[in-house]
Amino acid sequence: MNIAEQIKEIKLSFRQMMDGSIAQSMRDKGVNYHLNWGATLPRLRQKADEIGQNYDLAIALWKENVRECKILATMIMPADQILPEVVDIWMEQTDSIEIAEQAAFNLYQHLPYAAEKAYQWLAAPEELPQICGYHILSRLFMNKQEPNERGINEFVDQALVALQSSNVTLRKAAMQAVIRFSELGLMHQRLAHSAVKSIGLDFV
């Protein structure tokens, strides 16, 4: 089966996963995809497991302006094959928080250059890459990946700015990352507490 046929078959399978109430609830929240079947994440994960890792198919799926195609693409893209330039293109083409979060969770945290990419995005002028960056760092910190001194300074500086943002989702993502950072050890905990305290906040 060629890629075009595979995509056709995958799209047909979305019809069976269709959940109108989820799709409607997303529309109510202002999340507008060209096409959105409202398929749940467990069903998409099941589909991804059936397909397996597939670079070419992931690239083709991402190009479809369909919520499920984009999420599936992040699930089946082999993390050791996608180039940093392609990741940047995907980030530029990401226009919803859900896709940014799914990409961070399913794919970006597993990249060989995940930390590098996360720090790059923390400094981005747009908020979506920043949110994605904090999600990646949260996962890396949870996996006990400690940043070096430069990484720590960069993270703390950027997080303090994000924690004062008017964007609630960005603030939450940054706070989550700060909490995960504080769990790396006593020194990290003290550093996180005093940094957060300096802007009049505390851990939630």
C-alpha positions, 0 to 999 in steps of 0.5 A: 500500500502506498502512502496516499492509500495508507492515509486514505485508510487511516482517515476512514478509520477516524470516522469510526472513532468519531466523537462529536461531543469532543469535537464540539467542545473543542470548537466551543473553546475556539480550537478550529481544525480544518477537520476534527473527528474528535477521536480520543487519544487512547484510540489514536495511540491504539492506531499508532501502535498498529501502524508502528514507527514510520517516517514517511507516513508521519511526514505525509500525515502532518501535512494534512490539516486534520487534528487526528492526522497531526497527533498520529504523526507525532506518535509514529515519527521515529525520534531518532530520524527527524531532523532539527530543521523538520522539527522547527517546521512542525513547530512553525505549523503548530497552531493549537495548544493541544498539538503543541502538547501532544508533540512534546509528549509523544515526540519532542521529549524523546529527541536526541537534541530535546533539551537544546530544542526546548531552550531554543523555544523558551526564548521564542517570541511566540507563546506556543513554542515556549509552552512546548519547551516547558513541556519538554523540560518537565518530561526531561526533569522527570526523567532525572536529566539535570541541566548544566549551570548555563542551562539552569540559569537560562531556565530560571531566567526564562521561567520567571518571565513566563510565570508573569505572562498574561497567558494562563497556559504558558504560566501553568506550563512554566510552573509545572517545569519549575516544580519538576526542576525542584524535584531534581535535588535539594540545591534545585529545590532551594534555587526554584523556591527562591527564584519563584519567591523573588516574583512574589509567587510560591509553588501551587 
